[in-house]
Amino acid sequence: MEKNNISEEEMKKSNLIIEAISNYYTSRIVGQKNLQISLLITLIANGHILVESVPGLAKTTAVRVLTESCGGKFSRIQCTPDLLPSDIIGTQTYNAKTVEFDTKIGPVYANFVLLDEINRSSSKTQSAMLEAMQERQVSIGGEIYKLPEVFIVMATQNPIEQEGTYLLSEAQQDRFIIKEVLDYPSESEELEVLNRIENEVFEKKENVVNIEDIKYLQELSKKVYIDEAVKKYIVSIIQATRNTSKIIGKELAKYVINGASTRAAIAFMEAGKALALINGRTFVTPDDIKALSYSILRHRISLNFEAIADEVKVETIIEAIIKSIKTP
């Protein structure tokens, strides 16, 4: 039985905020509907998102458009192999006048942090973001600095070029609530991109909502109802990723090294609540969980080299798992 803890007025305000952000996104970005939903989920869940595609598919633009629509403080960090941890989180510099060390906060201190081509930064630099992403704080010179209440990391990566890149560790990837993979646009969408560029549509920038509206959505999502049966469904999916041979058979299970962590179950619940709000509902359904399965699990299930050789994608494993679990 659904418990409705959200009033009609609260839902109406939520719908207006989400509609404003969505309309701004679609006015600037052609297609990429899945990315739009994933970005909104990340925003409402106050999580982090990893976006992957070949170059030139508007990964950075989409992330920037979302931050434009919301206002707040924005930082863009272009990742390179020589980028240092202090370039991101900040450092201490000696002040000869005061004979003391001054703390300089890095660009990580913002509401929205865009890490462009994160896989081009070294493992040491990538690890500098772990504390910020998980604990929402940074440590500089032994002092702890709390990050803003709304703190969202949006990272992009290019899976094709390997020279000068570093693989993200499993621990780093697990901090991203969602991973979205983009495909090439259709012929009509590509034509529309050219038309919009010619009409200078992409030059117009505005804030359609503010940071307080984002906080409102984040607080409201906590009140979205999720039934015990849906929670058990989430747990069944997560457990299945760790016991694949019993669920999807040995033929597919042989490609899986590691399954998803408990953090994935939490991500399912939080993202499910956000998706319910986006769809104008006060409760989470099993279909919400199914719709999120690729985005939540594709970066949390590790495959071996045999999977690469046999061209078996992680989405194939996820699809088999979802089909094998009984829907409540």
Protein Blocks (a to p, Z undefined) as FASTA:
>chain_A
ZZdfbdfklmmmmmmmmmmmmmmmmmmpggjllmmmmmmmmmmnopaddddddehilmmm
mmmmmmmmngpadddddddfklcfklmnopcdddfklopacddddfklcfbdcdehkllp
cfklmmmmmmmmmnopaceehiacdddfbdcddddddfkbmghpacddfklmmmpmbdcd
dddddfklmmmmmmmmmnommmpccdfbdfklmmmmmmmmmmpccdfklmmmmmmmmmmm
mmmmlmnojklmmmpmbdcdfklmmmmmmmmmmmmmmnopabdcfklmmmmmmmmmmmmc
ccdfklmmnopafklmmmmmmmmpccZZ
